[in-house]
Amino acid sequence: MYQEIQHFKADFFKALAHPLRIRILEVLAEGDKNVNEIQTILSSEGSAVSQQLAVLRSKNVVRGIKDGTSVIYSLTDPLIKDLLIVAKQIFDNHLINAISMLENIKNQ
């Protein structure tokens, strides 16, 4: 059972391991969108967005629901939004530590 959880986590984080996929998740954390809306917000070409959405769908991170001729994408779990917030906080902490170290070096 423990190995299954480790494999799930590894696959999940692999799905997140691309800057465009992270940005797509940040956009979807604000609300459901179709591909055209995502493309417009990201100023990215459709093929790149579609390709990354396919990866996220295959890992069950996002889901697409057909709405007429378009597909509306959403996060599969609202906790993904929290994960993105925590990742930003970790980044901020690392940045604060780096700035603090730099100030210490300058003051020596």
LINPETA-V295084 format. One record per pair of residues at least 12 apart in sequence whose C-alpha atoms are under 7 Angstrom apart, sorted by the first residue. I is the first residue (numbers start at 1). J is the second residue. D is the distance in Angstrom with one decimal. If there is no record, write none. Layout:
i = (I | I)
j = (J | J)
d = (D | D)
This chain:
i = (12 | 15 | 15 | 15 | 21 | 28 | 28 | 29 | 29 | 32 | 32 | 32 | 33 | 33 | 33 | 34 | 34 | 34 | 34 | 60 | 61 | 61 | 62 | 62 | 62 | 63 | 63)
j = (59 | 55 | 56 | 59 | 52 | 74 | 75 | 75 | 81 | 72 | 73 | 74 | 72 | 73 | 74 | 70 | 71 | 72 | 73 | 76 | 75 | 76 | 74 | 75 | 76 | 75 | 76)
d = (6.8 | 6.7 | 6.0 | 6.4 | 5.8 | 5.9 | 6.4 | 7.0 | 5.5 | 6.4 | 5.5 | 4.8 | 5.4 | 5.4 | 6.9 | 6.7 | 5.6 | 4.4 | 5.8 | 6.8 | 6.2 | 5.5 | 5.5 | 4.4 | 4.9 | 6.4 | 5.9)
